[in-house]
């Protein structure tokens, strides 16, 4: 009776009272949620720190490729008994070290929400590896093993690259993410292209060089010391000038993930599909680079010098188209096209490349048997310019397998040279950037405005596996 009287007095309706509870709860939660959304949507991308990360990523790319033209003669100078089989492991040590450390640096970034400390740690390991590489002439023996350890340390340190790439994804707003991620990948590719050029700058010093105290400065050790200096400068820049601002991560007004900062779960299937596509890209890239020289020697009867010269020209023009496409994706309307359409286009380009370079019956043929010749050091040097961890596997294939006559030469047709050149320069020049640039952007958008360190680590881990396994399967 009393309850009914109170209800009549205050006009309370049970259904209205019950329905108002969610409304009241929403009103209580509205203030922090609105502040979070407003801060997230009206933030600014920290371009200064992002451009600094680009510089460090470019320097990491340089350290990946700088020794490809000089490691083999450097090793044979230190150890005349060194063979190509062991040198293959030395070359692969970089990617093995990177594969081991990538997930660790990603986990570190995920738990501490810091990019500066993991990046500085990675640069420190790279500096230690380069110091060991430069001091190899001072060691009494076991030079090959110490060179392997040196490259392993540099590769381990380069695993911090994923931390900087993760920072680019988490610090950029969605409207800027396509540009940010495209330039992030492009800076790494630019470093890969500059590595051999930096090594060439020290060629005039010669093999003997000069000796300062106990330190031997020559064309092999000087680039390593330069990389040590660059790593030290990069650490200083990261410590003094790098400001971590995560504009792309949803937080509350205090910069923290509060109780009301709710981020929906990401699409796991879509994320794994991106990881697979990145693995596919690295597999194709490695296979194309591994097979390029023996492929052209077999098809067009080129000797080693001719194959070196023309493949170098082809690779140069393909890289030029790659760089142009990265700029177009980051600066024009192309970057605003649906990422799925860009990925479909790039996958179609990869399919077209493999179809065009297959030995179809309507191509001319059969192939001529390959003329035997001694494997020159010049061939070894330029093959390493192809920027892959497994060029030595290709060199070993030429050195050993050219001694036999292939039965398939009697019936395999020859891909027209103009078709091969067009496929390598134009088709692959579009395929690679139109996969890597939108894929990195799409992957970060799928993960959403959350910490991405661990998932970005797995993303790059798949690429490391591809660079290690693909050449072994191919050869």
C-alpha positions as CSV (number, residue, x, y, z in Angstrom):
1,X,0.0,0.0,0.0
2,X,2.8,2.4,0.9
3,X,4.6,1.6,-2.3
4,X,1.5,2.3,-4.3
5,X,0.9,5.5,-2.5
6,X,4.4,6.7,-3.2
7,X,4.1,5.7,-6.8
8,X,0.9,7.7,-7.1
9,X,2.4,10.6,-5.3
10,X,5.6,11.0,-7.4
11,X,4.1,9.5,-10.6
12,X,6.7,6.9,-10.9
13,X,6.3,4.4,-13.7
14,X,8.2,1.1,-13.3
15,X,9.0,0.7,-17.0
16,X,10.2,4.3,-17.2
17,X,12.4,3.8,-14.1
18,X,14.0,0.7,-15.4
19,X,14.5,2.2,-18.9
20,X,16.1,5.3,-17.4
21,X,18.9,3.3,-15.8
22,X,20.9,2.8,-19.0
23,X,20.2,6.5,-19.8
24,X,21.6,7.6,-16.5
25,X,24.6,5.3,-16.9
26,X,25.2,6.7,-20.4
27,X,25.1,10.3,-19.0
28,X,27.6,9.4,-16.3
29,X,30.0,7.9,-18.9
30,X,29.4,10.5,-21.6
31,X,31.9,13.1,-20.3
32,X,35.1,11.0,-20.3
33,X,34.1,9.3,-23.5
34,X,33.4,12.6,-25.3
35,X,36.7,14.0,-24.1
36,X,38.5,10.9,-25.3
37,X,36.9,11.1,-28.8
38,X,37.4,14.8,-29.1
39,X,41.1,14.5,-28.2
40,X,41.5,11.6,-30.5
41,X,39.8,13.1,-33.5
42,X,41.3,16.6,-33.1
43,X,44.9,15.6,-32.4
44,X,47.8,16.3,-34.6
45,X,50.3,13.9,-36.2
46,X,53.8,14.5,-34.7
47,X,55.6,15.0,-38.0
48,X,58.9,16.1,-36.4
49,X,59.3,12.8,-34.6
50,X,58.0,10.8,-37.5
51,X,60.5,12.3,-39.9
52,X,63.3,11.6,-37.4
53,X,62.1,7.9,-37.3
54,X,62.3,7.9,-41.2
55,X,65.9,8.9,-40.9
56,X,66.7,6.1,-38.5
57,X,64.8,3.6,-40.7
58,X,66.7,4.7,-43.7
59,X,70.0,4.3,-41.8
60,X,68.9,0.8,-40.8
61,X,68.2,0.0,-44.4
62,X,71.7,1.2,-45.3
63,X,73.2,-1.2,-42.7
64,X,71.3,-4.1,-44.3
65,X,72.8,-3.6,-47.8
66,X,76.1,-1.7,-47.4
67,X,78.3,-4.8,-47.2
68,X,76.8,-6.9,-49.9
69,X,79.4,-5.7,-52.4
70,X,82.4,-6.1,-50.1
71,X,81.8,-8.9,-47.7
72,X,83.0,-11.6,-50.0
73,X,86.3,-10.0,-51.0
74,X,86.7,-8.9,-47.3
75,X,86.2,-12.5,-46.1
76,X,88.6,-14.0,-48.7
77,X,91.2,-11.4,-47.7
78,X,91.0,-12.4,-44.1
79,X,90.5,-16.1,-44.7
80,X,91.6,-17.4,-48.1
81,X,90.1,-20.8,-47.4
82,X,86.6,-19.4,-46.9
83,X,83.9,-21.0,-49.2
84,X,80.6,-19.9,-50.5
85,X,78.6,-22.3,-48.4
86,X,79.7,-20.7,-45.2
87,X,79.5,-17.2,-46.7
88,X,75.8,-17.9,-47.4
89,X,75.3,-18.3,-43.6
90,X,77.2,-15.1,-43.0
91,X,74.9,-13.3,-45.4
92,X,71.8,-14.9,-43.9
93,X,72.9,-14.1,-40.3
94,X,71.5,-10.6,-40.6
95,X,67.9,-11.8,-41.2
96,X,68.2,-14.6,-38.7
97,X,69.2,-12.1,-36.0
98,X,66.4,-9.8,-37.1
99,X,63.9,-12.7,-37.0
100,X,64.9,-13.6,-33.4
101,X,64.7,-10.0,-32.1
102,X,61.7,-8.6,-33.9
103,X,59.0,-10.1,-31.7
104,X,61.1,-9.2,-28.6
105,X,61.3,-5.6,-29.5
106,X,57.6,-5.6,-30.4
107,X,56.8,-7.0,-26.9
108,X,59.0,-4.4,-25.3
109,X,57.2,-1.6,-27.1
110,X,53.8,-3.1,-26.3
111,X,54.4,-3.3,-22.6
112,X,56.3,0.0,-22.0
113,X,54.6,2.1,-24.7
114,X,58.0,3.4,-25.6
115,X,59.7,3.5,-28.9
116,X,62.8,5.4,-27.9
117,X,64.4,2.8,-25.6
118,X,64.0,-0.2,-27.8
119,X,65.2,1.8,-30.8
120,X,68.3,3.0,-28.9
121,X,68.9,-0.6,-27.7
122,X,68.8,-1.8,-31.3
123,X,71.1,0.9,-32.5
124,X,73.5,-0.1,-29.7
125,X,73.6,-3.7,-30.9
126,X,74.2,-2.5,-34.5
127,X,77.1,-0.4,-33.3
128,X,78.7,-3.3,-31.4
129,X,78.3,-5.5,-34.5
130,X,79.9,-2.9,-36.8
131,X,82.8,-2.4,-34.3
132,X,83.5,-6.2,-34.4
133,X,83.3,-6.1,-38.2
134,X,85.8,-3.3,-38.4
135,X,88.2,-5.0,-36.0
136,X,88.3,-8.4,-37.8
137,X,91.8,-7.7,-39.2
138,X,93.1,-7.4,-35.7
139,X,91.9,-10.8,-34.7
140,X,94.4,-13.7,-34.9
141,X,92.1,-16.4,-36.3
142,X,88.5,-17.6,-36.8
143,X,87.7,-14.5,-38.9
144,X,84.7,-16.2,-40.6
145,X,83.0,-17.0,-37.3
146,X,83.6,-13.5,-35.9
147,X,82.2,-12.0,-39.2
148,X,79.1,-14.2,-38.8
149,X,78.7,-13.0,-35.2
150,X,79.1,-9.4,-36.3
151,X,76.4,-9.6,-38.9
152,X,74.2,-11.5,-36.4
153,X,74.5,-8.7,-33.9
154,X,73.7,-6.0,-36.6
155,X,70.7,-8.1,-37.6
156,X,69.6,-8.5,-34.0
157,X,69.7,-4.7,-33.5
158,X,67.8,-4.1,-36.7
159,X,64.8,-5.8,-35.2
160,X,64.1,-2.5,-33.6
161,X,63.0,-1.3,-37.0
162,X,59.6,-2.7,-36.2
163,X,59.4,-0.4,-33.2
164,X,59.8,2.7,-35.3
165,X,57.4,1.4,-37.9
166,X,54.9,0.7,-35.1
167,X,55.4,4.2,-33.7
168,X,54.6,5.6,-37.2
169,X,51.3,3.6,-37.1
170,X,50.3,4.6,-33.6
171,X,51.4,8.2,-33.7
172,X,49.6,9.1,-37.0
173,X,45.9,10.1,-37.3
174,X,43.9,8.0,-39.7
175,X,43.8,10.9,-42.2
176,X,47.6,10.9,-42.4
177,X,48.3,7.2,-42.0
178,X,48.5,6.4,-45.7
179,X,51.2,9.1,-46.2
180,X,53.0,8.2,-43.0
181,X,53.2,4.4,-43.6
182,X,54.0,4.8,-47.3
183,X,57.0,7.0,-46.5
184,X,58.0,4.7,-43.7
185,X,58.4,1.8,-46.1
186,X,59.9,4.1,-48.7
187,X,62.6,5.3,-46.3
188,X,63.7,1.7,-45.6
189,X,63.8,1.0,-49.4
190,X,65.8,4.2,-49.9
191,X,68.3,2.9,-47.4
192,X,68.6,-0.4,-49.2
193,X,69.3,1.5,-52.4
194,X,71.9,3.8,-50.8
195,X,73.9,1.0,-49.0
196,X,76.0,-0.1,-52.0
197,X,76.5,3.5,-53.0
198,X,77.9,4.4,-49.5
199,X,80.2,1.4,-49.8
200,X,81.4,2.6,-53.2
201,X,82.5,5.9,-51.7
202,X,85.2,4.1,-49.8
203,X,86.6,2.2,-52.8
204,X,89.4,4.8,-53.5
205,X,90.9,3.9,-50.1
206,X,91.8,0.5,-51.5
207,X,92.3,-2.8,-49.8
208,X,95.4,-1.8,-47.9
209,X,94.4,1.7,-46.8
210,X,96.2,3.2,-43.9
211,X,96.9,2.1,-40.3
212,X,96.2,4.4,-37.4
213,X,97.7,2.9,-34.2
214,X,96.2,-0.7,-34.1
215,X,93.2,0.3,-36.3
216,X,93.3,-0.7,-40.0
217,X,91.3,1.8,-42.2
218,X,90.6,0.4,-45.7
219,X,87.7,0.1,-48.1
220,X,86.2,-2.7,-45.9
221,X,86.6,-1.4,-42.4
222,X,85.9,2.3,-43.0
223,X,82.2,1.8,-43.8
224,X,81.7,-0.2,-40.6
225,X,83.2,2.6,-38.6
226,X,81.0,5.1,-40.3
227,X,78.0,3.0,-39.4
228,X,79.2,3.1,-35.7
229,X,79.3,6.9,-35.9
230,X,75.9,7.1,-37.5
231,X,74.4,4.8,-34.9
232,X,75.8,6.9,-32.1
233,X,74.4,10.1,-33.7
234,X,71.0,8.4,-34.2
235,X,70.9,7.5,-30.5
236,X,71.7,11.1,-29.5
237,X,68.9,12.3,-31.8
238,X,66.4,9.8,-30.3
239,X,67.4,10.8,-26.8
240,X,67.4,14.5,-27.3
241,X,65.0,15.3,-30.1
242,X,62.5,12.4,-30.3
243,X,59.2,13.2,-28.6
244,X,56.8,10.3,-28.4
245,X,53.2,11.4,-29.1
246,X,50.7,8.7,-29.8
247,X,48.0,10.6,-31.6
248,X,46.6,7.5,-33.2
249,X,46.0,5.6,-29.9
250,X,42.7,6.3,-28.1
251,X,43.3,7.5,-24.5
252,X,41.5,9.5,-21.9
253,X,42.1,13.2,-21.1
254,X,45.1,12.2,-18.9
255,X,46.8,10.3,-21.8
256,X,45.9,6.9,-20.3
257,X,43.6,4.1,-21.1
258,X,40.9,4.8,-18.6
259,X,37.9,2.6,-17.5
260,X,35.7,4.3,-20.1
261,X,38.2,4.1,-23.0
262,X,36.7,1.1,-24.8
263,X,38.3,-0.1,-28.0
264,X,36.5,-2.8,-30.0
265,X,38.2,-6.0,-30.9
266,X,40.0,-6.0,-34.3
267,X,39.2,-8.5,-37.1
268,X,41.7,-11.3,-36.5
269,X,41.1,-12.9,-39.9
270,X,41.8,-9.6,-41.7
271,X,45.0,-9.2,-39.6
272,X,46.2,-12.7,-40.4
273,X,45.4,-12.1,-44.1
274,X,47.7,-9.0,-44.0
275,X,50.5,-11.0,-42.4
276,X,50.1,-13.6,-45.1
277,X,50.2,-11.0,-47.9
278,X,53.4,-9.5,-46.3
279,X,54.9,-13.0,-46.2
280,X,53.9,-13.5,-49.9
281,X,55.5,-10.2,-50.8
282,X,58.8,-11.0,-49.2
283,X,58.8,-14.5,-50.7
284,X,58.3,-13.2,-54.2
285,X,60.8,-10.5,-53.7
286,X,63.5,-12.9,-52.5
287,X,62.8,-15.5,-55.2
288,X,62.9,-12.9,-57.9
289,X,66.2,-11.5,-56.7
290,X,67.7,-15.0,-56.2
291,X,66.8,-16.3,-59.6
292,X,67.4,-13.1,-61.7
293,X,71.0,-13.7,-62.6
294,X,71.0,-17.5,-63.4
295,X,67.6,-17.0,-65.1
296,X,69.0,-14.4,-67.6
297,X,72.2,-16.4,-68.1
298,X,70.2,-19.5,-69.0
299,X,67.8,-17.8,-71.3
300,X,70.0,-15.3,-73.2
301,X,73.4,-17.0,-73.1
302,X,74.9,-14.1,-71.2
303,X,78.2,-14.5,-69.5
304,X,78.8,-13.4,-66.0
305,X,79.9,-9.8,-66.9
306,X,77.0,-9.3,-69.3
307,X,74.5,-10.6,-66.8
308,X,75.9,-8.4,-64.0
309,X,75.8,-5.3,-66.2
310,X,72.3,-5.7,-67.6
311,X,70.7,-7.0,-64.4
312,X,72.2,-4.0,-62.6
313,X,70.6,-1.6,-65.1
314,X,67.2,-3.5,-64.9
315,X,67.3,-3.4,-61.1
316,X,68.1,0.3,-61.1
317,X,65.2,1.3,-63.3
318,X,62.8,-0.9,-61.4
319,X,63.9,0.8,-58.1
320,X,63.3,4.2,-59.7
321,X,59.7,3.2,-60.6
322,X,59.3,1.9,-57.0
323,X,60.4,5.2,-55.5
324,X,58.1,7.2,-57.8
325,X,55.1,5.0,-56.9
326,X,55.8,5.3,-53.1
327,X,55.7,9.1,-53.6
328,X,52.5,9.0,-55.6
329,X,50.8,6.8,-53.1
330,X,51.8,9.1,-50.2
331,X,51.1,12.4,-51.9
332,X,48.3,12.0,-54.4
333,X,44.7,10.7,-54.6
334,X,46.0,7.2,-55.2
335,X,46.6,6.9,-51.5
336,X,42.9,7.5,-50.9
337,X,41.7,4.6,-53.1
338,X,40.3,1.6,-51.2
339,X,43.3,-0.4,-49.9
340,X,41.8,-3.6,-51.0
341,X,41.6,-2.5,-54.6
342,X,45.2,-1.5,-54.5
343,X,46.2,-4.9,-53.1
344,X,44.1,-6.7,-55.7
345,X,45.9,-4.7,-58.4
346,X,49.3,-5.5,-57.0
347,X,48.5,-9.2,-56.7
348,X,47.4,-9.2,-60.3
349,X,50.7,-7.6,-61.2
350,X,52.6,-10.5,-59.5
351,X,50.5,-13.0,-61.3
352,X,51.1,-11.2,-64.6
353,X,54.8,-11.2,-64.0
354,X,55.0,-15.0,-63.4
355,X,52.7,-15.7,-66.3
356,X,54.7,-13.5,-68.7
357,X,58.1,-15.0,-67.6
358,X,56.9,-18.6,-67.9
359,X,58.3,-20.7,-70.8
360,X,55.1,-20.8,-73.0
361,X,55.1,-23.0,-76.1
362,X,54.6,-20.0,-78.4
363,X,57.9,-18.4,-77.2
364,X,61.0,-19.1,-79.2
365,X,63.4,-21.9,-78.3
366,X,64.8,-24.2,-77.3
367,X,67.6,-22.8,-75.1
368,X,71.3,-23.2,-75.8
369,X,73.6,-24.9,-73.4
370,X,75.4,-22.5,-71.2
371,X,79.0,-21.8,-71.9
372,X,81.2,-22.6,-69.0
373,X,83.3,-19.9,-67.4
374,X,84.9,-19.2,-64.1
375,X,82.8,-17.4,-61.6
376,X,84.2,-13.9,-61.3
377,X,84.4,-11.8,-58.2
378,X,82.7,-9.1,-60.2
379,X,79.6,-11.3,-60.6
380,X,79.6,-12.0,-56.9
381,X,79.8,-8.3,-56.1
382,X,77.0,-7.1,-58.2
383,X,74.7,-10.0,-57.3
384,X,74.8,-8.8,-53.8
385,X,73.6,-5.5,-55.0
386,X,70.2,-7.2,-55.6
387,X,69.6,-6.6,-51.9
388,X,68.7,-10.0,-50.6
389,X,70.0,-12.1,-47.8
390,X,70.4,-15.1,-50.0
391,X,72.3,-14.0,-53.1
392,X,75.1,-16.4,-52.2
393,X,72.8,-19.3,-52.7
394,X,72.3,-18.2,-56.2
395,X,76.1,-17.8,-56.7
396,X,76.7,-21.3,-55.4
397,X,74.1,-22.6,-57.8
398,X,76.0,-21.0,-60.7
399,X,79.4,-22.1,-59.4
400,X,78.4,-25.8,-59.0
401,X,75.6,-26.5,-61.3
402,X,77.0,-25.0,-64.5
403,X,79.3,-28.0,-64.7
404,X,76.5,-30.2,-65.9
405,X,74.2,-30.1,-68.9
406,X,70.5,-29.6,-68.2
407,X,68.1,-31.8,-70.0
408,X,65.4,-29.2,-69.9
409,X,67.5,-27.0,-72.2
410,X,66.5,-29.2,-75.1
411,X,62.8,-28.4,-74.9
412,X,62.4,-25.2,-72.7
413,X,61.5,-22.1,-74.7
414,X,63.1,-18.7,-74.3
415,X,61.1,-15.8,-72.8
416,X,61.6,-12.8,-75.2
417,X,64.1,-10.3,-73.7
418,X,61.7,-7.4,-74.1
419,X,59.0,-9.2,-72.2
420,X,61.4,-10.0,-69.4
421,X,62.7,-6.4,-69.2
422,X,59.1,-5.0,-69.2
423,X,57.9,-7.5,-66.6
424,X,60.8,-6.8,-64.2
425,X,61.0,-3.0,-64.6
426,X,57.3,-2.0,-65.1
427,X,55.2,-4.8,-63.6
428,X,57.3,-5.4,-60.5
429,X,57.9,-1.7,-60.3
430,X,54.2,-1.3,-59.6
431,X,53.6,-4.6,-57.8
432,X,55.9,-4.1,-54.8
433,X,55.0,-0.5,-53.8
434,X,51.3,-1.1,-54.4
435,X,51.5,-4.1,-52.0
436,X,53.8,-2.8,-49.2
437,X,52.4,0.8,-48.9
438,X,48.7,0.0,-48.6
439,X,49.3,-3.2,-46.7
440,X,51.2,-1.5,-43.9
441,X,48.5,1.2,-43.7
442,X,45.6,-1.3,-43.8
443,X,47.2,-3.5,-41.1
444,X,47.6,-0.6,-38.7
445,X,44.0,0.5,-39.4
446,X,42.7,-3.1,-38.8
447,X,44.4,-3.2,-35.4
448,X,42.8,0.2,-34.6
449,X,43.8,2.9,-32.1
450,X,45.5,0.5,-29.7
451,X,49.0,-0.6,-28.9
452,X,50.4,-2.5,-31.9
453,X,53.9,-3.5,-30.8
454,X,53.3,-7.3,-30.6
455,X,51.2,-7.6,-33.7
456,X,53.6,-5.4,-35.7
457,X,56.4,-7.7,-34.5
458,X,54.5,-10.8,-35.8
459,X,53.9,-8.9,-39.0
460,X,57.7,-8.4,-39.6
461,X,58.5,-11.9,-38.2
462,X,56.6,-13.4,-41.1
463,X,58.8,-11.4,-43.5
464,X,62.0,-12.6,-41.8
465,X,60.9,-16.2,-42.2
466,X,60.2,-15.6,-45.9
467,X,63.6,-14.1,-46.5
468,X,65.3,-17.1,-44.8
469,X,63.2,-20.0,-46.1
470,X,62.2,-18.9,-49.6
471,X,65.7,-19.1,-51.2
472,X,66.2,-22.6,-49.6
473,X,63.0,-23.9,-51.1
474,X,63.7,-22.2,-54.5
475,X,67.3,-23.6,-54.8
